[in-house]
């Protein structure tokens, strides 16, 4: 845990609890606490292990953006 008050997993859970369709890209250096499979089960769209290079980050972001909002999403106008 490197964030001051919560882990990336806890933040992801909190965000998804507020808005289930929010896209999340989780970058971590702690492979013993988070895996690709666990991230997917939590509803995280993309998961990268640190160190992350620019191309990997760009491709992951592009994939998330290309997915677009889910049909039941409600975005403010």
GIURWO-V930894 format. One record per backbone hydrogen bond with DSSP energy under -1.0 kcal/mol. NH is the residue of the N-H (numbers start at 1). CO is the residue of the C=O. E is the energy in kcal/mol with one decimal. If there is no record, write none. Layout:
# GIURWO-V930894
NH:CO:E  NH:CO:E
This chain:
# GIURWO-V930894
11:7:-2.5  12:8:-2.5  13:9:-2.5  14:10:-2.3  15:11:-2.8  16:12:-2.7  17:13:-1.8  18:14:-1.3  19:15:-2.9  22:19:-1.8  26:46:-2.7  28:48:-2.3  33:30:-1.3  34:30:-1.3  39:35:-2.7  40:36:-2.2  41:37:-2.2  42:38:-1.7  43:40:-1.0  44:39:-2.5  46:24:-1.9  48:26:-2.8  50:28:-3.3  57:53:-2.2  58:54:-2.7  59:55:-2.7  60:56:-2.2  61:57:-2.5  62:58:-2.5  63:59:-2.4  64:60:-2.1  65:61:-2.7  66:62:-2.6  67:63:-1.4  73:70:-2.2
